[in-house]
Amino acid sequence: MSQWLDGHHDLLGLVARDLVRSSVRATGRQGLPAEAVLRCALLKQYRQLTYQELAFHLEDSASFRAFARLPWSWSPQKSVLQKTISAIRPETWEEINRVLLSNARQVKLEDGAVVRLDSTVTSALMHEPSDSSLLWDAVRIMVRLLKQADALAGGGGLEWHDHCRAAKKRARKIQFTRGRPNRVQLYRELIGIAHATLAYLRQAAERLAVASTPLIALWLTQVRHYRPLIERIITQSERRVLAGELVAASDKLVSLFEPHADIIVKGSRDTEYGHKLNLTTGRSGMILDLVIEAGNPRDSDRLLPMLERHIAFYGHAPRQAAADGGFASRGNLATAKTLGVRDMAFHKKESRPQDRGHGQKQLGLSQAAQLPCRHRGRHLMPQARLRLGALHLARP
């Protein structure tokens, strides 16, 4: 890996472009070079380390320091590593991955002729959401901002009350209270506390808006970030709990600190909170493409866009492609063949004959379906046969 990075110094320019900001002056303490930032980021991802663990290993391990190209006197802290590594934009990582795939194609390690498409979920760093926990988070964040406003105002003029204990008490009671009428009454009190604290925050923002110090400007930026999220939490709690409305998953806010998190339900499995990923892997095991989806789109709606992205990069469709049963549809099969995919396999568990609906047919040719399970799909890549069940094949 280190030798490959040494042979592609152009990648350092991509990282340096993200690290250099126009608002930062070229004075003060010298920061981490772009090469060290890129290598530290790769170490973190390859070893699946937290920033704290990465900082420890960079200080403790000579091999880590040698790979990261850190001077012996440098021991970056976790905050420095987080700030610099997170400054690398997603577009830069995609360009780096494209360079890696182009090199793999040149050395004939991966030509993209045999692929597998799959989807998974990456969880956000958040607790299990509930209306009561979200309201409690909102109240304690507003109280924290009000305490900061008191310090900025010099301790005079701001009138507000700390309702943290009352909000926490009601949020805890809601968790252990049975019966909807009892919980609704507690929710009314908790929502009232949130409304009152939000009114205090608005007054503090109006009071401090006349000042123009950097600290007050930073405080107002935090208020502008949190206030619409808090208002959204209060509104959705009133709709769901007090009015009894059904709020669409796309309209729900599940975290005050991870507002981008989506509600993901895959089949009959547990609900997860984060982002849905669609990825394409090659015969070598390399990840050829990865897309972070917005919301929770159906797998069947994402097969063709993933194939089109593959064609745009490699210039041709894969010769053989395999995907889970969630991607299967007759339209997807026909369009994939039109795009140039010669062999398309959808992994779908066989249902019992008595469970099949009238007139239901398998995707693909009947000759392939009639083969014994041990002979199906042997010409496809090994990843297509990892799970039990039939592979429905289609050949021209």
BELURVEN-V684759 format. One record per residue. N is the residue number from 0. RES is the residue in one small letter. PHI is phi as a letter, one per 20 degrees, with the letter a starting at -180 (none if undefined). Layout:
# BELURVEN-V684759
n:res:phi
N:RES:PHI
N:RES:PHI
This chain:
# BELURVEN-V684759
n:res:phi
0:m:none
1:s:f
2:q:f
3:w:f
4:l:f
5:d:f
6:g:e
7:h:c
8:h:f
9:d:f
10:l:f
11:l:f
12:g:f
13:l:f
14:v:f
15:a:f
16:r:f
17:d:f
18:l:f
19:v:e
20:r:d
21:s:f
22:s:e
23:v:e
24:r:e
25:a:e
26:t:c
27:g:n
28:r:f
29:q:f
30:g:e
31:l:f
32:p:f
33:a:f
34:e:f
35:a:f
36:v:f
37:l:f
38:r:f
39:c:f
40:a:f
41:l:f
42:l:f
43:k:f
44:q:f
45:y:f
46:r:e
47:q:l
48:l:d
49:t:e
50:y:f
51:q:f
52:e:f
53:l:f
54:a:f
55:f:f
56:h:f
57:l:f
58:e:e
59:d:e
60:s:d
61:a:f
62:s:f
63:f:f
64:r:f
65:a:f
66:f:f
67:a:f
68:r:l
69:l:e
70:p:f
71:w:f
72:s:e
73:w:d
74:s:c
75:p:f
76:q:e
77:k:f
78:s:f
79:v:f
80:l:f
81:q:f
82:k:f
83:t:f
84:i:f
85:s:f
86:a:f
87:i:f
88:r:f
89:p:g
90:e:f
91:t:f
92:w:f
93:e:f
94:e:f
95:i:f
96:n:f
97:r:f
98:v:f
99:l:f
100:l:f
101:s:f
102:n:f
103:a:f
104:r:f
105:q:f
106:v:e
107:k:m
108:l:e
109:e:b
110:d:d
111:g:m
112:a:e
113:v:c
114:v:c
115:r:c
116:l:d
117:d:b
118:s:c
119:t:b
120:v:c
121:t:d
122:s:e
123:a:e
124:l:e
125:m:b
126:h:e
127:e:f
128:p:f
129:s:b
130:d:f
131:s:f
132:s:f
133:l:f
134:l:f
135:w:f
136:d:f
137:a:f
138:v:f
139:r:f
140:i:f
141:m:f
142:v:f
143:r:f
144:l:f
145:l:f
146:k:f
147:q:f
148:a:f
149:d:g
150:a:f
151:l:f
152:a:e
153:g:n
154:g:n
155:g:b
156:g:n
157:l:e
158:e:d
159:w:a
160:h:c
161:d:e
162:h:d
163:c:f
164:r:f
165:a:f
166:a:f
167:k:f
168:k:f
169:r:f
170:a:f
171:r:f
172:k:f
173:i:f
174:q:f
175:f:d
176:t:d
177:r:d
178:g:n
179:r:f
180:p:g
181:n:f
182:r:f
183:v:f
184:q:f
185:l:f
186:y:f
187:r:g
188:e:f
189:l:f
190:i:f
191:g:f
192:i:f
193:a:f
194:h:f
195:a:f
196:t:f
197:l:f
198:a:f
199:y:g
200:l:f
201:r:f
202:q:f
203:a:f
204:a:f
205:e:f
206:r:f
207:l:e
208:a:f
209:v:f
210:a:e
211:s:c
212:t:e
213:p:f
214:l:f
215:i:f
216:a:f
217:l:f
218:w:f
219:l:f
220:t:f
221:q:f
222:v:f
223:r:f
224:h:f
225:y:e
226:r:f
227:p:f
228:l:f
229:i:f
230:e:f
231:r:f
232:i:f
233:i:f
234:t:f
235:q:f
236:s:f
237:e:f
238:r:f
239:r:f
240:v:e
241:l:f
242:a:e
243:g:m
244:e:e
245:l:e
246:v:e
247:a:f
248:a:f
249:s:f
250:d:e
251:k:e
252:l:d
253:v:d
254:s:b
255:l:f
256:f:d
257:e:c
258:p:f
259:h:e
260:a:f
261:d:d
262:i:e
263:i:d
264:v:c
265:k:d
266:g:m
267:s:e
268:r:e
269:d:f
270:t:f
271:e:c
272:y:c
273:g:r
274:h:c
275:k:e
276:l:d
277:n:d
278:l:c
279:t:c
280:t:d
281:g:d
282:r:f
283:s:f
284:g:n
285:m:f
286:i:e
287:l:e
288:d:b
289:l:b
290:v:c
291:i:e
292:e:e
293:a:e
294:g:n
295:n:c
296:p:f
297:r:f
298:d:f
299:s:f
300:d:e
301:r:d
302:l:f
303:l:f
304:p:g
305:m:f
306:l:f
307:e:f
308:r:f
309:h:f
310:i:f
311:a:f
312:f:e
313:y:e
314:g:n
315:h:b
316:a:f
317:p:f
318:r:f
319:q:c
320:a:b
321:a:c
322:a:b
323:d:f
324:g:f
325:g:f
326:f:e
327:a:f
328:s:a
329:r:f
330:g:f
331:n:f
332:l:f
333:a:f
334:t:f
335:a:f
336:k:f
337:t:f
338:l:f
339:g:o
340:v:f
341:r:f
342:d:d
343:m:c
344:a:c
345:f:d
346:h:e
347:k:b
348:k:f
349:e:f
350:s:e
351:r:f
352:p:g
353:q:f
354:d:e
355:r:f
356:g:f
357:h:f
358:g:n
359:q:f
360:k:c
361:q:f
362:l:f
363:g:o
364:l:e
365:s:f
366:q:f
367:a:f
368:a:f
369:q:e
370:l:f
371:p:g
372:c:g
373:r:f
374:h:d
375:r:f
376:g:m
377:r:f
378:h:e
379:l:e
380:m:f
381:p:g
382:q:f
383:a:f
384:r:d
385:l:f
386:r:d
387:l:f
388:g:p
389:a:e
390:l:d
391:h:e
392:l:e
393:a:b
394:r:c
395:p:f
